[in-house]
């Protein structure tokens, strides 16, 4: 019998990330839910059930990606990674402050770059 595969969903403490985690668990994956809000990730993992677990994870931190990848790989083959974490501010982009734009680019850009760096290292 094949070992169940593992899935990671970033930004899974609520909303779309939580629903993606639910769907992956329903499809038979062991799901690791991560969020910068560790308490929200823990509550979400409990809600998802089916062996889902959580980790506090700031996607801007490259070492955090490595730690999450290592946890996921330790649980079984890593089949799915959903980069759901991100920032979206409503309104016209030209009306955002420099600090808001920097934060958006930092979080949304770091998520993908740090993932590929961590998986490229073999977690």
OpenMM code with the backbone's topology and positions (N, CA, C; nanometers):
from openmm import Vec3, app, unit

residues = "UNK UNK UNK UNK UNK UNK UNK UNK UNK UNK UNK UNK UNK UNK UNK UNK UNK UNK UNK UNK UNK UNK UNK UNK UNK UNK UNK UNK UNK UNK UNK UNK UNK UNK UNK UNK UNK UNK UNK UNK UNK UNK UNK UNK UNK UNK UNK UNK UNK UNK UNK UNK UNK UNK UNK UNK UNK UNK UNK UNK UNK UNK UNK UNK UNK UNK UNK UNK UNK UNK UNK UNK UNK UNK UNK UNK UNK UNK UNK UNK UNK UNK UNK UNK UNK UNK UNK UNK UNK UNK UNK UNK UNK UNK UNK UNK UNK UNK UNK UNK UNK UNK UNK UNK UNK UNK UNK UNK UNK UNK UNK UNK UNK UNK UNK UNK UNK UNK UNK UNK UNK UNK UNK".split()
positions = [
    Vec3(0.0841, -0.1181, 0.0000),
    Vec3(0.0000, 0.0000, 0.0000),
    Vec3(0.0885, 0.1243, 0.0000),
    Vec3(0.0502, 0.2236, -0.0777),
    Vec3(0.1257, 0.3469, -0.0858),
    Vec3(0.1074, 0.4321, 0.0387),
    Vec3(0.2157, 0.4973, 0.0784),
    Vec3(0.2099, 0.5893, 0.1911),
    Vec3(0.1317, 0.7135, 0.1477),
    Vec3(0.0402, 0.7631, 0.2330),
    Vec3(-0.0344, 0.8841, 0.1953),
    Vec3(0.0607, 1.0000, 0.1731),
    Vec3(0.0317, 1.0810, 0.0738),
    Vec3(0.1174, 1.1954, 0.0459),
    Vec3(0.0827, 1.3125, 0.1370),
    Vec3(0.1770, 1.4051, 0.1443),
    Vec3(0.1641, 1.5207, 0.2305),
    Vec3(0.1392, 1.6451, 0.1467),
    Vec3(0.0626, 1.7375, 0.2038),
    Vec3(0.0366, 1.8665, 0.1398),
    Vec3(0.0631, 1.9767, 0.2417),
    Vec3(0.1150, 2.0887, 0.1949),
    Vec3(0.1377, 2.2075, 0.2769),
    Vec3(0.0530, 2.3197, 0.2192),
    Vec3(-0.0141, 2.3933, 0.3074),
    Vec3(-0.0887, 2.5118, 0.2656),
    Vec3(-0.0445, 2.6273, 0.3548),
    Vec3(0.0169, 2.7296, 0.2939),
    Vec3(0.0551, 2.8486, 0.3701),
    Vec3(-0.0651, 2.9415, 0.3799),
    Vec3(-0.0676, 3.0221, 0.4840),
    Vec3(-0.1805, 3.1138, 0.5027),
    Vec3(-0.3114, 3.0396, 0.5201),
    Vec3(-0.3061, 2.9277, 0.5919),
    Vec3(-0.4225, 2.8394, 0.6033),
    Vec3(-0.5008, 2.8584, 0.7324),
    Vec3(-0.4754, 2.9644, 0.8046),
    Vec3(-0.5457, 2.9867, 0.9307),
    Vec3(-0.6913, 3.0242, 0.9153),
    Vec3(-0.7288, 3.0632, 0.7950),
    Vec3(-0.8678, 3.1074, 0.7709),
    Vec3(-0.8906, 3.1187, 0.6206),
    Vec3(-1.0119, 3.1443, 0.5835),
    Vec3(-1.0456, 3.1799, 0.4461),
    Vec3(-1.0126, 3.0753, 0.3418),
    Vec3(-0.9592, 3.1238, 0.2297),
    Vec3(-0.9311, 3.0364, 0.1157),
    Vec3(-0.8305, 2.9284, 0.1526),
    Vec3(-0.7261, 2.9636, 0.2279),
    Vec3(-0.6264, 2.8642, 0.2668),
    Vec3(-0.6860, 2.7507, 0.3479),
    Vec3(-0.7752, 2.7838, 0.4398),
    Vec3(-0.8420, 2.6814, 0.5198),
    Vec3(-0.9261, 2.5911, 0.4308),
    Vec3(-0.9980, 2.6482, 0.3367),
    Vec3(-1.0813, 2.5663, 0.2479),
    Vec3(-0.9955, 2.4773, 0.1584),
    Vec3(-0.8842, 2.5293, 0.1098),
    Vec3(-0.7931, 2.4461, 0.0308),
    Vec3(-0.7443, 2.3286, 0.1155),
    Vec3(-0.7086, 2.3546, 0.2403),
    Vec3(-0.6627, 2.2481, 0.3302),
    Vec3(-0.7722, 2.1434, 0.3504),
    Vec3(-0.8955, 2.1891, 0.3687),
    Vec3(-1.0078, 2.0940, 0.3838),
    Vec3(-1.0186, 2.0027, 0.2618),
    Vec3(-1.0107, 2.0633, 0.1439),
    Vec3(-1.0251, 1.9859, 0.0206),
    Vec3(-0.9101, 1.8863, 0.0025),
    Vec3(-0.7895, 1.9277, 0.0368),
    Vec3(-0.6751, 1.8371, 0.0258),
    Vec3(-0.6878, 1.7206, 0.1240),
    Vec3(-0.7331, 1.7493, 0.2451),
    Vec3(-0.7541, 1.6424, 0.3430),
    Vec3(-0.8636, 1.5465, 0.2948),
    Vec3(-0.9690, 1.6009, 0.2388),
    Vec3(-1.0782, 1.5168, 0.1871),
    Vec3(-1.0301, 1.4285, 0.0725),
    Vec3(-0.9267, 1.4755, 0.0007),
    Vec3(-0.8704, 1.3971, -0.1094),
    Vec3(-0.7685, 1.2936, -0.0612),
    Vec3(-0.7449, 1.2882, 0.0702),
    Vec3(-0.6586, 1.1858, 0.1269),
    Vec3(-0.5180, 1.2282, 0.1636),
    Vec3(-0.4860, 1.3563, 0.1487),
    Vec3(-0.3523, 1.4039, 0.1864),
    Vec3(-0.3429, 1.4261, 0.3371),
    Vec3(-0.2218, 1.4075, 0.3905),
    Vec3(-0.1903, 1.4549, 0.5247),
    Vec3(-0.1533, 1.6014, 0.5066),
    Vec3(-0.2230, 1.6912, 0.5761),
    Vec3(-0.2076, 1.8342, 0.5476),
    Vec3(-0.1413, 1.9080, 0.6632),
    Vec3(-0.0380, 1.9848, 0.6282),
    Vec3(0.0284, 2.0746, 0.7217),
    Vec3(-0.0201, 2.2158, 0.6900),
    Vec3(-0.0929, 2.2747, 0.7842),
    Vec3(-0.1459, 2.4097, 0.7679),
    Vec3(-0.0512, 2.5068, 0.8360),
    Vec3(-0.0073, 2.6099, 0.7644),
    Vec3(0.0815, 2.7082, 0.8244),
    Vec3(0.0185, 2.8464, 0.8161),
    Vec3(0.0586, 2.9303, 0.9096),
    Vec3(0.0113, 3.0683, 0.9108),
    Vec3(0.1042, 3.1487, 1.0003),
    Vec3(0.1188, 3.2754, 0.9712),
    Vec3(0.1974, 3.3630, 1.0579),
    Vec3(0.1315, 3.3710, 1.1959),
    Vec3(0.0002, 3.3501, 1.2012),
    Vec3(-0.0758, 3.3424, 1.3259),
    Vec3(-0.0846, 3.1950, 1.3650),
    Vec3(0.0088, 3.1511, 1.4484),
    Vec3(0.0159, 3.0102, 1.4858),
    Vec3(-0.1097, 2.9572, 1.5523),
    Vec3(-0.1762, 3.0402, 1.6338),
    Vec3(-0.3003, 2.9964, 1.6983),
    Vec3(-0.4091, 2.9700, 1.5949),
    Vec3(-0.4179, 3.0564, 1.4940),
    Vec3(-0.5180, 3.0368, 1.3881),
    Vec3(-0.4888, 2.9093, 1.3102),
    Vec3(-0.3609, 2.8827, 1.2827),
    Vec3(-0.3239, 2.7603, 1.2117),
    Vec3(-0.3596, 2.6370, 1.2933),
    Vec3(-0.3364, 2.6431, 1.4230),
    Vec3(-0.3688, 2.5297, 1.5100),
    Vec3(-0.5191, 2.5037, 1.5133),
    Vec3(-0.5982, 2.6100, 1.5285),
    Vec3(-0.7449, 2.5936, 1.5269),
    Vec3(-0.7914, 2.5365, 1.3937),
    Vec3(-0.7341, 2.5859, 1.2854),
    Vec3(-0.7736, 2.5391, 1.1525),
    Vec3(-0.7391, 2.3916, 1.1334),
    Vec3(-0.6214, 2.3504, 1.1797),
    Vec3(-0.5819, 2.2096, 1.1673),
    Vec3(-0.6760, 2.1197, 1.2458),
    Vec3(-0.7169, 2.1647, 1.3633),
    Vec3(-0.8134, 2.0879, 1.4431),
    Vec3(-0.9450, 2.0769, 1.3683),
    Vec3(-0.9865, 2.1857, 1.3073),
    Vec3(-1.1117, 2.1865, 1.2307),
    Vec3(-1.1035, 2.0930, 1.1095),
    Vec3(-0.9902, 2.0919, 1.0412),
    Vec3(-0.9729, 2.0064, 0.9233),
    Vec3(-0.9724, 1.8597, 0.9647),
    Vec3(-0.9064, 1.8277, 1.0763),
    Vec3(-0.9022, 1.6905, 1.1266),
    Vec3(-0.8234, 1.5989, 1.0339),
    Vec3(-0.8492, 1.4708, 1.0455),
    Vec3(-0.7854, 1.3738, 0.9577),
    Vec3(-0.6339, 1.3705, 0.9679),
    Vec3(-0.5804, 1.4041, 1.0845),
    Vec3(-0.4359, 1.4030, 1.1019),
    Vec3(-0.3673, 1.5314, 1.0589),
    Vec3(-0.4444, 1.6322, 1.0225),
    Vec3(-0.3841, 1.7607, 0.9853),
    Vec3(-0.3113, 1.8190, 1.1055),
    Vec3(-0.2021, 1.8890, 1.0786),
    Vec3(-0.1300, 1.9541, 1.1870),
    Vec3(-0.0868, 2.0926, 1.1415),
    Vec3(-0.0328, 2.1699, 1.2349),
    Vec3(-0.0059, 2.3107, 1.2056),
    Vec3(0.1354, 2.3511, 1.2434),
    Vec3(0.1754, 2.4653, 1.1869),
    Vec3(0.3037, 2.5274, 1.2226),
    Vec3(0.2900, 2.6778, 1.2058),
    Vec3(0.3537, 2.7509, 1.2961),
    Vec3(0.3653, 2.8946, 1.2789),
    Vec3(0.4706, 2.9175, 1.1717),
    Vec3(0.4375, 3.0006, 1.0725),
    Vec3(0.5271, 3.0136, 0.9576),
    Vec3(0.5114, 3.1515, 0.8958),
    Vec3(0.6185, 3.2277, 0.9011),
    Vec3(0.6244, 3.3574, 0.8350),
    Vec3(0.6929, 3.3346, 0.7010),
    Vec3(0.6195, 3.3496, 0.5917),
    Vec3(0.6736, 3.3156, 0.4595),
    Vec3(0.7893, 3.4044, 0.4168),
    Vec3(0.8137, 3.5131, 0.4895),
    Vec3(0.9277, 3.6000, 0.4577),
    Vec3(1.0592, 3.5430, 0.5100),
    Vec3(1.0527, 3.4404, 0.5930),
    Vec3(1.1706, 3.3827, 0.6576),
    Vec3(1.2154, 3.2565, 0.5834),
    Vec3(1.3292, 3.2609, 0.5125),
    Vec3(1.3742, 3.1428, 0.4379),
    Vec3(1.3911, 3.0192, 0.5254),
    Vec3(1.4396, 3.0356, 0.6482),
    Vec3(1.4573, 2.9186, 0.7346),
    Vec3(1.3228, 2.8569, 0.7716),
    Vec3(1.2176, 2.9386, 0.7780),
    Vec3(1.0841, 2.8863, 0.8052),
    Vec3(1.0364, 2.7927, 0.6962),
    Vec3(1.0660, 2.8257, 0.5718),
    Vec3(1.0295, 2.7369, 0.4604),
    Vec3(1.1034, 2.6036, 0.4724),
    Vec3(1.2315, 2.6101, 0.5063),
    Vec3(1.3074, 2.4862, 0.5216),
    Vec3(1.2502, 2.3997, 0.6329),
    Vec3(1.2130, 2.4624, 0.7448),
    Vec3(1.1566, 2.3871, 0.8571),
    Vec3(1.0230, 2.3236, 0.8194),
    Vec3(0.9385, 2.3985, 0.7517),
    Vec3(0.8077, 2.3450, 0.7109),
    Vec3(0.8269, 2.2322, 0.6097),
    Vec3(0.9162, 2.2510, 0.5131),
    Vec3(0.9416, 2.1461, 0.4143),
    Vec3(0.9927, 2.0197, 0.4820),
    Vec3(1.0812, 2.0345, 0.5795),
    Vec3(1.1345, 1.9187, 0.6510),
    Vec3(1.0244, 1.8465, 0.7284),
    Vec3(0.9359, 1.9222, 0.7941),
    Vec3(0.8233, 1.8609, 0.8659),
    Vec3(0.7336, 1.7827, 0.7701),
    Vec3(0.7040, 1.8445, 0.6565),
    Vec3(0.6155, 1.7794, 0.5598),
    Vec3(0.6793, 1.6527, 0.5048),
    Vec3(0.8065, 1.6591, 0.4689),
    Vec3(0.8754, 1.5422, 0.4143),
    Vec3(0.8879, 1.4307, 0.5167),
    Vec3(0.9015, 1.4657, 0.6439),
    Vec3(0.9102, 1.3646, 0.7495),
    Vec3(0.7790, 1.2878, 0.7638),
    Vec3(0.6688, 1.3494, 0.7238),
    Vec3(0.5373, 1.2864, 0.7366),
    Vec3(0.5016, 1.1995, 0.6165),
    Vec3(0.5769, 1.2110, 0.5082),
    Vec3(0.5471, 1.1333, 0.3887),
    Vec3(0.5876, 1.2102, 0.2650),
    Vec3(0.5693, 1.1494, 0.1496),
    Vec3(0.6068, 1.2174, 0.0253),
    Vec3(0.5319, 1.3496, 0.0106),
    Vec3(0.6063, 1.4546, -0.0225),
    Vec3(0.5461, 1.5859, -0.0394),
    Vec3(0.4917, 1.5976, -0.1816),
    Vec3(0.3600, 1.6005, -0.1940),
    Vec3(0.2961, 1.6024, -0.3254),
    Vec3(0.2410, 1.7392, -0.3633),
    Vec3(0.2037, 1.8196, -0.2632),
    Vec3(0.1374, 1.9467, -0.2917),
    Vec3(0.1899, 2.0539, -0.1971),
    Vec3(0.2175, 2.1725, -0.2536),
    Vec3(0.2515, 2.2900, -0.1723),
    Vec3(0.1719, 2.4053, -0.2309),
    Vec3(0.0831, 2.4631, -0.1508),
    Vec3(0.0005, 2.5750, -0.1963),
    Vec3(0.0495, 2.7023, -0.1283),
    Vec3(0.1030, 2.7944, -0.2080),
    Vec3(0.1477, 2.9249, -0.1583),
    Vec3(0.0274, 3.0180, -0.1512),
    Vec3(-0.0513, 3.0021, -0.0479),
    Vec3(-0.1706, 3.0840, -0.0322),
    Vec3(-0.1451, 3.2120, 0.0466),
    Vec3(-0.0445, 3.2118, 0.1334),
    Vec3(-0.0172, 3.3288, 0.2173),
    Vec3(0.0132, 3.4497, 0.1304),
    Vec3(-0.0420, 3.5615, 0.1687),
    Vec3(-0.0150, 3.6836, 0.0942),
    Vec3(-0.0910, 3.8005, 0.1539),
    Vec3(-0.0598, 3.9161, 0.1010),
    Vec3(-0.1257, 4.0388, 0.1452),
    Vec3(-0.1959, 4.1012, 0.0256),
    Vec3(-0.3190, 4.1422, 0.0474),
    Vec3(-0.3950, 4.2160, -0.0530),
    Vec3(-0.4594, 4.3337, 0.0174),
    Vec3(-0.4261, 4.4518, -0.0260),
    Vec3(-0.4876, 4.5721, 0.0291),
    Vec3(-0.5865, 4.6257, -0.0726),
    Vec3(-0.7064, 4.6546, -0.0272),
    Vec3(-0.8095, 4.7061, -0.1170),
    Vec3(-0.7763, 4.8492, -0.1584),
    Vec3(-0.8257, 4.8860, -0.2721),
    Vec3(-0.8078, 5.0233, -0.3191),
    Vec3(-0.7103, 5.0322, -0.4342),
    Vec3(-0.6905, 5.1506, -0.4832),
    Vec3(-0.5998, 5.1749, -0.5938),
    Vec3(-0.4559, 5.1617, -0.5467),
    Vec3(-0.3753, 5.0902, -0.6233),
    Vec3(-0.2371, 5.0663, -0.5814),
    Vec3(-0.1593, 5.1966, -0.5665),
    Vec3(-0.1898, 5.2956, -0.6455),
    Vec3(-0.1175, 5.4222, -0.6364),
    Vec3(-0.1523, 5.5011, -0.5112),
    Vec3(-0.2555, 5.4560, -0.4392),
    Vec3(-0.2919, 5.5260, -0.3156),
    Vec3(-0.2274, 5.4638, -0.1920),
    Vec3(-0.1585, 5.3508, -0.2084),
    Vec3(-0.0928, 5.2859, -0.0949),
    Vec3(0.0358, 5.3593, -0.0585),
    Vec3(0.0668, 5.3561, 0.0694),
    Vec3(0.1909, 5.4177, 0.1165),
    Vec3(0.3102, 5.3324, 0.0730),
    Vec3(0.4266, 5.3915, 0.0786),
    Vec3(0.5484, 5.3172, 0.0469),
    Vec3(0.5642, 5.1958, 0.1381),
    Vec3(0.5316, 5.2119, 0.2655),
    Vec3(0.5429, 5.1012, 0.3607),
    Vec3(0.4466, 4.9880, 0.3247),
    Vec3(0.3251, 5.0219, 0.2824),
    Vec3(0.2284, 4.9190, 0.2427),
    Vec3(0.2770, 4.8441, 0.1191),
    Vec3(0.3277, 4.9172, 0.0216),
    Vec3(0.3780, 4.8528, -0.1000),
    Vec3(0.4968, 4.7631, -0.0674),
    Vec3(0.5871, 4.8100, 0.0167),
    Vec3(0.7023, 4.7288, 0.0562),
    Vec3(0.6571, 4.6006, 0.1261),
    Vec3(0.5565, 4.6099, 0.2100),
    Vec3(0.5052, 4.4931, 0.2807),
    Vec3(0.4420, 4.3930, 0.1837),
    Vec3(0.3637, 4.4430, 0.0902),
    Vec3(0.3009, 4.3561, -0.0105),
    Vec3(0.4086, 4.2816, -0.0896),
    Vec3(0.5084, 4.3545, -0.1389),
    Vec3(0.6146, 4.2917, -0.2170),
    Vec3(0.6964, 4.1951, -0.1334),
    Vec3(0.7212, 4.2299, -0.0082),
    Vec3(0.7997, 4.1451, 0.0802),
    Vec3(0.7307, 4.0113, 0.1035),
    Vec3(0.6049, 4.0164, 0.1431),
    Vec3(0.5317, 3.8923, 0.1730),
    Vec3(0.5014, 3.8140, 0.0459),
    Vec3(0.4423, 3.8788, -0.0526),
    Vec3(0.3985, 3.8065, -0.1718),
    Vec3(0.5159, 3.7568, -0.2558),
    Vec3(0.6231, 3.8317, -0.2613),
    Vec3(0.7399, 3.7882, -0.3370),
    Vec3(0.8235, 3.6849, -0.2648),
    Vec3(0.8357, 3.6984, -0.1341),
    Vec3(0.9167, 3.6049, -0.0556),
    Vec3(0.8583, 3.4650, -0.0550),
    Vec3(0.7273, 3.4548, -0.0578),
    Vec3(0.6611, 3.3251, -0.0477),
    Vec3(0.7145, 3.2291, -0.1532),
    Vec3(0.7124, 3.2695, -0.2789),
    Vec3(0.7583, 3.1808, -0.3862),
    Vec3(0.9090, 3.1606, -0.3842),
    Vec3(0.9837, 3.2684, -0.3726),
    Vec3(1.1298, 3.2591, -0.3768),
    Vec3(1.1831, 3.1698, -0.2658),
    Vec3(1.1348, 3.1876, -0.1452),
    Vec3(1.1855, 3.1076, -0.0334),
    Vec3(1.1455, 2.9614, -0.0457),
    Vec3(1.0287, 2.9358, -0.1035),
    Vec3(0.9877, 2.7969, -0.1246),
    Vec3(1.0854, 2.7275, -0.2174),
    Vec3(1.1123, 2.7868, -0.3319),
    Vec3(1.1996, 2.7203, -0.4303),
    Vec3(1.3402, 2.7042, -0.3763),
    Vec3(1.3858, 2.8002, -0.3002),
    Vec3(1.5189, 2.7876, -0.2400),
    Vec3(1.5229, 2.6710, -0.1422),
    Vec3(1.4188, 2.6574, -0.0601),
    Vec3(1.4202, 2.5512, 0.0411),
    Vec3(1.4049, 2.4131, -0.0228),
    Vec3(1.3204, 2.4002, -0.1237),
    Vec3(1.3034, 2.2695, -0.1872),
    Vec3(1.4232, 2.2355, -0.2730),
    Vec3(1.4875, 2.3365, -0.3285),
    Vec3(1.6078, 2.3131, -0.4074),
    Vec3(1.7224, 2.2606, -0.3226),
    Vec3(1.7192, 2.2918, -0.1948),
    Vec3(1.8222, 2.2429, -0.1030),
    Vec3(1.7903, 2.1025, -0.0535),
    Vec3(1.6776, 2.0469, -0.0986),
    Vec3(1.6387, 1.9138, -0.0537),
    Vec3(1.5757, 1.9152, 0.0834),
    Vec3(1.5274, 2.0361, 0.1253),
    Vec3(1.4650, 2.0564, 0.2557),
    Vec3(1.5616, 2.0098, 0.3580),
] * unit.nanometer
topology = app.Topology()
chain = topology.addChain("A")
for resn in residues:
    res = topology.addResidue(resn, chain)
    for name in ("N", "CA", "C"):
        topology.addAtom(name, app.Element.getBySymbol(name[0]), res)
